[in-house]
Amino acid sequence: MKYLPLILHNLMRNRRRTILTTLSIGLSMAIYAVVATLPAIATGYIKASASSLRIVCHNKAGLFYPLPEAYRRPILAAAHVRAASGFVFFGSIYRDPHEQVAAYAVDPDQFDAVWPDWGVTSALAAQFRQLRTAIIVAPPMMRRFAWHVGQRITLRGTGYPVSLAMEVIGQLKETALPDAMLFRRDYLEEALLDPGRVNTFWIAAADSQSVPLILQEFKKTFANSGNEVDCEEESVFVTNMAAGVKSVIIVLQSIGFIVVVIVGLVAGNTAAMAVRERAGELAVMQALGFETRIIFSTVVAENLAIALAGGILGAAASHRMLRSLPMLSASLGPLAYIHIPLSVLTKCLLMSTLIGVSSGVLPAAIQLRKDVVQSLRQIG
């Protein structure tokens, strides 16, 4: 600790260089932390949304192709099916283009049986069926916009050319998807003047053992129909959607790692420059009797302090960045409500430590191996 004033003095000797180096390391750590969190985001999304008793049916041609509403009748008539609801994704804007939200249009008669884990009470479900303009909102969305029960809101469609005025009648439990907002599909169809089409059907099975039987029956029922369907367990459906961005995640992670390596090289070069500038000073310290290990340790400690400060700054910035996503765009859905895993934060600090130590060890070792007399002669 008695050498701490010396280390701090050397750090403040060239404040601009110290600040810029710290910020560059912090930026690289922030980028790495964000991209390293992406797999955890996908995993959290799957865990948060997947129920072993729910089945999703969509057009075999793709999610952008609708299915006829009439398919709901044979779905409900199938054995072991407890409930089913049509589902339409309604991308919309609340007040300005920066406030994009995703609402889900569902059938009012059985939606609470399809998503029982979302905490819709019987009284709230009855009110939803009675009020045509009702909407039920997840708690994070309620907090984001400071909505309250009884408030009237207007959502302007981005994919559909309609604006819908709705009344908030209640909120879901925290177990629901963080961006979930449920409103009545018949209200949307009335506004569109185009009834009878859904994006997907969500089905509640009677028990987990009957799920394979339902999938097999639906495969036969809708084979060779005008709109063939693919039906999957919800967990499989969500996993398949997440797999679509897996390659993108890998590319982003590679970019993040490359950024860290480049910044590490830049930090090493900056440290080497600083040591060369202080070559005479280090030689004087050696001549005055300072042990080589003490001089070496102080040089490494200076670089380690800069790197750790950058790592902490980057980890804090990335954490704040992800926490702020709900205020920037709710169109990301559950991805907007995440936190950085402790393992990622630990890796950021470990990589910062590695950058700090490696950038200080080599320049200091090279300089201190030089002949003291020769170094003193270069001072003049």
C-alpha positions as CSV (number, residue, x, y, z in Angstrom):
1,M,0.0,0.0,0.0
2,K,2.9,2.4,0.6
3,Y,3.5,2.5,-3.2
4,L,-0.1,3.4,-3.9
5,P,0.6,7.2,-4.1
6,L,3.3,6.5,-6.6
7,I,0.9,4.4,-8.8
8,L,-1.8,7.0,-8.6
9,H,0.7,9.8,-9.5
10,N,1.9,7.9,-12.6
11,L,-1.7,7.2,-13.7
12,M,-2.5,10.9,-13.5
13,R,0.7,12.0,-15.3
14,N,-1.0,11.7,-18.7
15,R,-4.7,11.9,-17.9
16,R,-5.9,12.0,-21.4
17,R,-4.1,8.8,-22.3
18,T,-5.3,7.1,-19.1
19,I,-8.9,8.1,-19.7
20,L,-8.9,7.1,-23.4
21,T,-7.4,3.7,-22.6
22,T,-9.9,3.1,-19.8
23,L,-12.8,4.1,-22.1
24,S,-11.6,1.9,-25.0
25,I,-11.3,-1.1,-22.7
26,G,-14.7,-0.3,-21.2
27,L,-16.3,-0.1,-24.6
28,S,-14.9,-3.4,-25.7
29,M,-16.1,-5.1,-22.4
30,A,-19.5,-3.5,-22.9
31,I,-19.8,-4.9,-26.4
32,Y,-18.6,-8.3,-25.3
33,A,-21.0,-8.5,-22.3
34,V,-24.0,-7.7,-24.6
35,V,-23.1,-10.3,-27.2
36,A,-22.2,-12.9,-24.6
37,T,-25.6,-12.4,-23.0
38,L,-27.5,-13.3,-26.2
39,P,-27.5,-17.1,-25.6
40,A,-28.8,-16.5,-22.1
41,I,-31.5,-14.3,-23.6
42,A,-32.6,-17.1,-25.9
43,T,-32.6,-19.6,-23.1
44,G,-34.6,-17.3,-20.8
45,Y,-37.1,-16.7,-23.6
46,I,-37.6,-20.4,-24.0
47,K,-38.0,-21.1,-20.3
48,A,-40.3,-18.1,-19.8
49,S,-42.6,-18.9,-22.7
50,A,-42.7,-22.7,-23.1
51,S,-45.4,-24.9,-21.6
52,S,-45.4,-28.6,-22.0
53,L,-49.2,-28.6,-22.3
54,R,-49.5,-26.0,-25.1
55,I,-49.3,-26.7,-28.8
56,V,-48.8,-24.2,-31.6
57,C,-50.3,-24.7,-35.1
58,H,-49.2,-22.4,-37.9
59,N,-49.3,-22.5,-41.7
60,K,-46.8,-24.9,-43.1
61,A,-45.6,-22.3,-45.6
62,G,-44.5,-20.0,-42.8
63,L,-45.7,-17.7,-40.0
64,F,-46.4,-14.9,-42.4
65,Y,-49.1,-17.0,-44.1
66,P,-52.5,-17.0,-42.2
67,L,-54.7,-19.9,-41.4
68,P,-58.5,-19.9,-41.8
69,E,-60.5,-19.3,-38.6
70,A,-62.6,-22.3,-39.5
71,Y,-59.8,-24.6,-38.5
72,R,-60.6,-24.0,-34.9
73,R,-63.7,-26.2,-35.0
74,P,-61.9,-29.4,-35.9
75,I,-59.1,-28.5,-33.5
76,L,-61.6,-28.2,-30.6
77,A,-63.3,-31.4,-31.7
78,A,-60.1,-33.4,-31.4
79,A,-59.7,-35.8,-28.5
80,H,-57.6,-34.6,-25.5
81,V,-57.9,-30.9,-26.5
82,R,-59.0,-28.8,-23.5
83,A,-59.1,-25.3,-25.2
84,A,-57.9,-23.5,-28.3
85,S,-57.6,-19.8,-29.3
86,G,-56.8,-18.1,-32.5
87,F,-53.8,-15.7,-32.3
88,V,-52.9,-12.6,-34.3
89,F,-49.8,-10.6,-33.7
90,F,-50.6,-6.9,-33.7
91,G,-47.4,-4.8,-33.9
92,S,-48.2,-1.3,-33.0
93,I,-47.1,2.1,-31.8
94,Y,-48.4,3.6,-28.5
95,R,-47.6,7.4,-28.7
96,D,-44.6,7.9,-31.0
97,P,-42.5,5.6,-33.2
98,H,-40.0,5.0,-30.4
99,E,-42.7,3.3,-28.3
100,Q,-43.4,0.2,-30.3
101,V,-45.4,-2.5,-28.6
102,A,-46.6,-6.0,-29.5
103,A,-50.2,-6.8,-28.6
104,Y,-51.8,-10.3,-29.1
105,A,-55.3,-10.7,-30.4
106,V,-56.9,-13.8,-29.0
107,D,-60.3,-15.5,-28.9
108,P,-62.1,-14.3,-25.7
109,D,-64.0,-17.5,-24.9
110,Q,-61.1,-19.8,-24.1
111,F,-58.0,-17.6,-23.8
112,D,-57.7,-18.0,-20.0
113,A,-57.8,-21.8,-20.4
114,V,-55.0,-21.7,-23.1
115,W,-52.7,-19.6,-20.9
116,P,-53.7,-20.5,-17.3
117,D,-50.2,-19.8,-16.1
118,W,-50.5,-16.2,-17.0
119,G,-52.8,-15.6,-14.0
120,V,-56.1,-14.5,-15.6
121,T,-58.7,-14.8,-12.9
122,S,-62.3,-15.9,-13.6
123,A,-63.6,-12.4,-12.9
124,L,-61.0,-10.8,-15.2
125,A,-61.8,-13.3,-17.9
126,A,-65.5,-12.5,-17.6
127,Q,-64.9,-8.8,-17.9
128,F,-62.7,-9.4,-20.9
129,R,-65.6,-11.3,-22.6
130,Q,-68.0,-8.6,-21.8
131,L,-66.0,-5.5,-22.9
132,R,-65.2,-5.5,-26.6
133,T,-62.3,-3.0,-26.2
134,A,-60.7,-4.7,-23.2
135,I,-57.0,-5.3,-23.0
136,I,-55.0,-7.1,-20.3
137,V,-51.4,-6.1,-19.9
138,A,-48.2,-7.7,-18.4
139,P,-46.8,-6.0,-15.3
140,P,-43.5,-4.8,-17.0
141,M,-45.6,-3.0,-19.7
142,M,-47.8,-1.5,-17.0
143,R,-44.7,-0.1,-15.2
144,R,-43.1,1.0,-18.4
145,F,-45.9,3.3,-19.4
146,A,-47.3,3.9,-15.9
147,W,-50.7,2.6,-17.0
148,H,-53.4,1.8,-14.5
149,V,-56.6,-0.2,-14.6
150,G,-59.3,1.7,-16.3
151,Q,-57.0,3.8,-18.4
152,R,-57.9,4.1,-22.1
153,I,-55.0,3.7,-24.6
154,T,-54.8,3.8,-28.4
155,L,-52.5,1.5,-30.4
156,R,-51.7,2.4,-34.0
157,G,-51.0,-0.7,-36.1
158,T,-47.7,-1.0,-37.9
159,G,-48.6,-4.1,-39.9
160,Y,-52.3,-3.4,-40.0
161,P,-53.6,0.0,-41.1
162,V,-55.9,0.5,-38.1
163,S,-55.8,2.3,-34.7
164,L,-57.5,0.6,-31.8
165,A,-58.8,2.4,-28.7
166,M,-58.8,0.0,-25.8
167,E,-59.3,0.0,-22.0
168,V,-56.9,-1.6,-19.6
169,I,-59.0,-3.8,-17.4
170,G,-56.3,-5.6,-15.5
171,Q,-52.9,-7.1,-15.6
172,L,-51.3,-10.5,-16.0
173,K,-49.0,-12.2,-13.5
174,E,-45.3,-11.9,-13.6
175,T,-45.2,-15.4,-15.1
176,A,-46.6,-14.1,-18.4
177,L,-44.4,-13.0,-21.2
178,P,-43.0,-9.5,-20.2
179,D,-44.4,-7.8,-23.3
180,A,-47.8,-9.6,-23.3
181,M,-50.9,-7.5,-24.0
182,L,-54.0,-9.5,-24.8
183,F,-57.0,-8.0,-26.5
184,R,-60.0,-9.5,-28.4
185,R,-59.5,-10.8,-31.9
186,D,-63.1,-10.1,-32.9
187,Y,-62.4,-6.4,-32.1
188,L,-59.4,-6.4,-34.5
189,E,-61.4,-8.2,-37.2
190,E,-64.2,-5.6,-36.9
191,A,-61.7,-2.8,-37.4
192,L,-60.0,-4.5,-40.3
193,L,-63.3,-5.5,-42.0
194,D,-61.5,-8.8,-42.9
195,P,-62.6,-11.6,-40.5
196,G,-61.7,-15.2,-40.5
197,R,-57.8,-15.2,-40.5
198,V,-55.3,-16.0,-37.8
199,N,-51.6,-16.2,-37.6
200,T,-51.5,-19.3,-35.3
201,F,-53.7,-21.5,-33.2
202,W,-52.6,-22.0,-29.6
203,I,-54.0,-25.2,-28.1
204,A,-54.1,-26.5,-24.5
205,A,-53.8,-30.2,-24.1
206,A,-55.6,-32.1,-21.4
207,D,-52.3,-33.6,-20.1
208,S,-48.7,-34.0,-21.2
209,Q,-49.2,-37.7,-22.3
210,S,-51.9,-36.6,-24.8
211,V,-49.7,-34.1,-26.6
212,P,-48.1,-36.6,-29.0
213,L,-51.6,-38.0,-29.8
214,I,-52.9,-34.6,-30.6
215,L,-50.0,-33.8,-32.9
216,Q,-50.5,-37.1,-34.7
217,E,-54.2,-36.4,-35.1
218,F,-53.7,-32.9,-36.4
219,K,-51.2,-34.1,-38.9
220,K,-53.9,-36.4,-40.4
221,T,-56.7,-33.9,-40.1
222,F,-55.0,-31.1,-42.0
223,A,-53.0,-33.2,-44.5
224,N,-53.6,-32.1,-48.1
225,S,-55.8,-29.3,-47.1
226,G,-55.9,-25.9,-48.7
227,N,-53.7,-24.5,-45.9
228,E,-51.5,-27.3,-44.5
229,V,-50.3,-26.8,-41.0
230,D,-47.3,-27.6,-38.8
231,C,-48.1,-28.3,-35.2
232,E,-45.5,-28.3,-32.5
233,E,-45.1,-28.2,-28.7
234,E,-44.7,-24.7,-27.6
235,S,-41.1,-25.4,-26.4
236,V,-40.2,-26.8,-29.8
237,F,-41.9,-23.9,-31.5
238,V,-40.0,-21.3,-29.5
239,T,-36.7,-23.2,-29.8
240,N,-37.1,-23.3,-33.6
241,M,-37.7,-19.6,-33.7
242,A,-34.6,-19.0,-31.6
243,A,-32.5,-21.3,-33.8
244,G,-33.2,-18.9,-36.7
245,V,-31.0,-16.3,-35.1
246,K,-28.3,-18.7,-33.8
247,S,-25.9,-18.0,-36.7
248,V,-26.4,-14.2,-36.1
249,I,-25.5,-14.7,-32.4
250,I,-22.4,-16.6,-33.4
251,V,-21.3,-13.9,-35.7
252,L,-21.9,-11.2,-33.1
253,Q,-20.0,-13.2,-30.5
254,S,-17.1,-13.5,-32.9
255,I,-17.1,-9.8,-33.5
256,G,-17.2,-9.1,-29.7
257,F,-14.2,-11.4,-29.2
258,I,-12.2,-9.7,-32.0
259,V,-13.0,-6.3,-30.5
260,V,-11.6,-7.4,-27.2
261,V,-8.4,-8.8,-28.8
262,I,-7.9,-5.6,-30.8
263,V,-8.4,-3.4,-27.7
264,G,-6.0,-5.6,-25.8
265,L,-3.3,-5.1,-28.4
266,V,-4.0,-1.3,-28.4
267,A,-3.7,-1.3,-24.6
268,G,-0.4,-3.2,-24.8
269,N,1.0,-0.7,-27.3
270,T,-0.1,2.2,-25.1
271,A,1.6,0.6,-22.1
272,A,4.8,0.1,-24.1
273,M,4.8,3.8,-25.1
274,A,4.3,4.8,-21.5
275,V,7.2,2.6,-20.3
276,R,9.5,3.9,-23.0
277,E,8.7,7.5,-22.0
278,R,9.6,6.7,-18.4
279,A,12.8,4.7,-19.3
280,G,15.0,7.3,-17.6
281,E,12.8,7.5,-14.5
282,L,12.9,3.7,-14.1
283,A,16.7,3.7,-14.5
284,V,17.0,6.4,-11.7
285,M,14.8,4.3,-9.4
286,Q,17.0,1.3,-10.1
287,A,20.1,3.4,-9.4
288,L,18.6,4.6,-6.1
289,G,18.2,1.1,-4.9
290,F,14.6,0.2,-5.7
291,E,14.3,-3.5,-6.1
292,T,13.5,-4.6,-9.7
293,R,10.4,-6.5,-8.5
294,I,9.0,-3.4,-6.9
295,I,9.4,-1.3,-10.0
296,F,8.0,-4.1,-12.1
297,S,5.0,-4.6,-9.8
298,T,4.2,-0.8,-9.8
299,V,4.2,-0.7,-13.7
300,V,2.0,-3.8,-13.9
301,A,-0.3,-2.4,-11.2
302,E,-0.8,0.8,-13.2
303,N,-1.9,-1.0,-16.3
304,L,-4.0,-3.4,-14.2
305,A,-5.8,-0.5,-12.5
306,I,-6.6,1.0,-15.9
307,A,-7.9,-2.3,-17.3
308,L,-10.0,-3.1,-14.3
309,A,-11.5,0.4,-14.2
310,G,-12.4,-0.1,-17.9
311,G,-13.8,-3.6,-17.2
312,I,-16.0,-2.4,-14.4
313,L,-17.1,0.6,-16.5
314,G,-18.0,-1.6,-19.4
315,A,-19.9,-4.1,-17.3
316,A,-21.9,-1.4,-15.7
317,A,-22.6,0.3,-19.1
318,S,-23.8,-3.0,-20.6
319,H,-26.0,-3.8,-17.7
320,R,-27.6,-0.3,-18.0
321,M,-27.9,-0.7,-21.7
322,L,-29.9,-3.9,-21.4
323,R,-32.0,-2.5,-18.6
324,S,-32.9,0.5,-20.8
325,L,-34.1,-1.6,-23.7
326,P,-37.7,-1.6,-22.6
327,M,-37.6,2.2,-22.8
328,L,-36.3,2.0,-26.3
329,S,-38.4,-0.6,-27.9
330,A,-40.9,-3.2,-26.6
331,S,-41.0,-4.8,-30.1
332,L,-38.1,-7.0,-28.9
333,G,-40.6,-8.7,-26.6
334,P,-39.1,-10.8,-23.8
335,L,-35.6,-9.9,-25.1
336,A,-36.0,-6.5,-23.7
337,Y,-36.4,-7.6,-20.1
338,I,-33.1,-9.3,-19.3
339,H,-30.1,-9.0,-17.1
340,I,-26.5,-9.9,-17.7
341,P,-25.6,-13.2,-16.1
342,L,-23.0,-13.2,-13.3
343,S,-20.8,-15.5,-15.3
344,V,-20.6,-12.9,-18.2
345,L,-19.7,-10.1,-15.7
346,T,-17.1,-12.4,-14.2
347,K,-15.6,-13.0,-17.7
348,C,-15.5,-9.3,-18.4
349,L,-13.4,-8.7,-15.2
350,L,-11.2,-11.7,-15.9
351,M,-10.5,-10.5,-19.5
352,S,-9.9,-7.0,-18.2
353,T,-7.4,-8.4,-15.7
354,L,-5.7,-10.4,-18.4
355,I,-5.4,-7.3,-20.6
356,G,-4.0,-5.2,-17.8
357,V,-1.4,-7.7,-16.7
358,S,-0.3,-8.7,-20.2
359,S,-0.1,-5.1,-21.4
360,G,2.2,-4.2,-18.4
361,V,4.4,-7.3,-18.0
362,L,6.1,-7.4,-21.4
363,P,7.0,-3.7,-21.7
364,A,8.2,-3.5,-18.1
365,A,10.3,-6.7,-18.4
366,I,12.0,-5.5,-21.6
367,Q,12.8,-2.1,-20.1
368,L,14.1,-3.4,-16.7
369,R,16.4,-5.9,-18.4
370,K,18.3,-3.0,-20.0
371,D,21.6,-1.9,-18.5
372,V,21.0,0.8,-15.9
373,V,24.1,2.8,-16.9
374,Q,23.1,2.9,-20.5
375,S,19.6,4.0,-19.6
376,L,20.9,6.8,-17.4
377,R,23.1,8.1,-20.2
378,Q,20.0,8.4,-22.4
379,I,18.3,10.8,-20.0
380,G,20.3,13.8,-21.1
